[in-house]
Amino acid sequence: MRLPIPPRPQWVVGFRHPERHPRFRRNRLIDVVLDALTSLLDPTWLPVLVAYVLLGGAYLFIVPLGLFLWMNRRWHHMGKLERLGIYGLVFLFFPGMILFAPFLNFRLQGQGEV
């Protein structure tokens, strides 16, 4: 049969003030922040938070990487309208493009001249 409340650790049993025990370290600020977050977060908000994370991830990571790869692959073969649309998407997803710009360097490949 399981207890409804878990038993105290052995090192706390018999100690008069467990909060003062050197092994019982609790950061009060973290406790306050976690209590505030758990009181604010209702389980019905979980789908909303998941949607925000998915949309934010797509906006900042997935679409900008796709745009980088698309531009690298089609740079010399794009028509006017495709280039206009790609540049419009670059403008729309600019924050994600800035995130990846320092790490990605797709040098355009010319005619093979050195």
N, C-alpha and C positions, 0 to 999 in steps of 0.2 A: 504494500500500500504506500502510495507516495504522499509526502507531506504537501499541504497547500503552499507553505512557505519554505523555501530552501533553508537548510541548516546553515549556521554561521561557520565560517572557516575556523579551524582548530586554534589558530593563533589569536583569534578574537575572543574566544570563549574564556571566561574567567578574568578578562581584562576589564577594569572598571569603566574606562572611557575609551572605546575603540577608536574614536576620531583622533585621539592623541597618540595612538600607537604608531611607531615609525613605519611599519609596513602598510598601514592603512592611510594611504595618501589619496586625498580627493581634492581636485581642483575645483574650488567653489565657482569660479567664473565659468568653467566648462559646464558644471551642473546647471547653473542659471540659464546659460544659452540653450542647452539641450532641453531643459524644461520649457523654456519659451517656445522653442521650435516645435516640440511635440504638442504643446497646447494650441499652437496656431495651425498645425497641419492636421486637417481632418481627413480621414480616409477617403472621403468623396473627392478630395482634391488631387488624388494620385493620378487619375487619367489626364487631368489638365497639366500636371507637372511633366508627365511622360510626353505629352504632345509638345510642350514647350522645348523639352530637351531634344526631341526628334527634329522639330522644325529648326531649332537653333543649330543643331549639328549639320543638318542639310544645308543651311544658309552659310555657315562658316567653313565647312570642311568638304562636303561631298560635291556640291555644284561648282565651287571654285576649282577643285582638282579636275573635275570633268572639263571645265572651260580651258584650263591650262593644257590638258591633253588634246582636246579638240583643236585648239589653235596651233599646237605644235604639229599635229598631223596634217592639217588642211591649209597651212599658211600660204603656200604657193598655188593652191587650187581653188581658193574661195572666190565666189562671185561677189558683185557689189552688194546685193541684198543679204547674202550670208554674212559678209563682213560687217555690214551695218547691224545686223541682229546680234552677232557675237559681241561687238563693241557695246551695244546696249546692255547685254547681259553682264559684261565686265563692269559697266557703270553700276548696274543694279547690285551685283555681288562684290562690290569693291572691298568691303572689310575683310572678307575671306581671302580675296586675292592679295591683299596687303599682308595677311598672315603667312601665306605661303611664298611670297615673292623672294624673301631672303634665302630660302632653302632650295628653290627650283630655278635652274638656269638652263632653259632649253635654247641652246644656240641654234640659230637657223642654219640649215645645211644648204650651202650653195651648190655650185656646179662641180664640186670636188677639187677645186683649186686650192693650193696651199700657199 
